[in-house]
Each structure stands twice: as structure tokens, then as C-alpha cells.
């Protein structure tokens, strides 16, 4: 795959398990996030990817690695 291509990641059983843990943790901490963002973060966690975003709320998910451009 060249650098100009994007890979679409499937939602797997492991992604769903990570989602359950992360969503429960966020709800318990009183810091709910938009559901689609939780799925995005969980997909990144599963494959060990760095998430490139300017949305600060992703920092509430401890397991996700966020690209820091500062």
C-alpha cells in the first residue's frame, strides 16, 4: 500500500471487546464521548495506530495514542 492510500479497518470481535471496556470506563468516569469517536479510538487501539486528531476529547481515553503536533 502506498502512502497516498487509506486502509479501512473492519470492526472485529476484538474491536467490540475494546469498545465495551472503553465505553464502560468513560461512562463510569462521567465523561461520555460521541459514540462514533469511541469506535474510531477503539479501532486505533486494536491495531496500535496513532490517532491524528485535533479533538481534545480523545485524550480522555487513556489507551489511545494521539499524534502530538505541538
Backbone torsions as a table, in degrees:
resi	resn	phi	psi	omega
1	UNK	NA	131.9	179.3
2	UNK	-81.2	167.6	-177.8
3	UNK	-65.8	-21.4	-177.6
4	UNK	-86.0	-2.9	180.0
5	UNK	-96.1	155.6	177.7
6	UNK	-116.3	135.9	177.1
7	UNK	-100.6	127.6	177.1
8	UNK	-92.0	122.5	-177.2
9	UNK	-90.2	132.4	176.5
10	UNK	-75.9	154.3	173.6
11	UNK	-84.8	118.8	-177.8
12	UNK	-106.6	177.3	175.9
13	UNK	-60.7	-40.1	179.3
14	UNK	-64.1	-40.6	177.3
15	UNK	-58.8	-43.6	-179.3
16	UNK	-64.3	-38.2	178.3
17	UNK	-67.0	-42.2	176.9
18	UNK	-62.5	-42.6	179.3
19	UNK	-57.2	-46.9	-179.7
20	UNK	-58.4	-43.8	-179.8
21	UNK	-66.8	-45.4	-178.1
22	UNK	-66.9	-46.3	-179.3
23	UNK	-61.1	-43.3	177.8
24	UNK	-61.2	-45.1	-179.4
25	UNK	-62.3	-43.3	179.5
26	UNK	-65.6	-42.9	179.8
27	UNK	-64.2	-44.1	-179.5
28	UNK	-63.2	-35.5	179.7
29	UNK	-81.2	-6.1	-179.3
30	UNK	75.4	25.9	-178.9
31	UNK	-125.9	64.8	-179.9
32	UNK	-66.7	146.8	177.8
33	UNK	-121.4	162.4	175.0
34	UNK	-56.0	135.1	-172.5
35	UNK	-57.7	-39.0	179.8
36	UNK	-65.9	-34.8	177.9
37	UNK	-67.7	-34.2	177.1
38	UNK	-64.9	-42.6	177.7
39	UNK	-62.3	-42.0	178.7
40	UNK	-60.5	-47.9	179.9
41	UNK	-61.3	-42.2	-178.3
42	UNK	-66.8	-35.6	175.4
43	UNK	-64.3	-41.8	178.3
44	UNK	-65.4	-41.5	178.7
45	UNK	-60.6	-45.3	-176.6
46	UNK	-57.6	-42.9	-175.5
47	UNK	-96.9	-1.1	179.4
48	UNK	75.3	24.1	-178.5
49	UNK	-81.0	157.5	172.9
50	UNK	-92.8	128.1	-179.5
51	UNK	-87.1	125.1	177.6
52	UNK	-99.1	112.2	-176.7
53	UNK	-156.5	157.0	172.0
54	UNK	-110.6	5.3	177.4
55	UNK	-80.5	113.8	-176.9
56	UNK	-63.2	-26.9	-174.4
57	UNK	-66.1	-18.8	176.9
58	UNK	-63.9	-23.3	179.1
59	UNK	-67.4	-12.1	177.2
60	UNK	-77.1	-9.2	178.6
61	UNK	-103.0	103.1	-172.9
62	UNK	-59.2	-34.3	-173.4
63	UNK	-77.2	-17.9	-175.0
64	UNK	-83.5	135.3	176.6
65	UNK	-91.6	122.5	-177.0
66	UNK	-110.4	134.3	177.1
67	UNK	-66.6	128.3	-179.1
68	UNK	-110.9	111.0	-177.0
69	UNK	-95.5	8.4	-176.1
70	UNK	-88.5	NA	NA
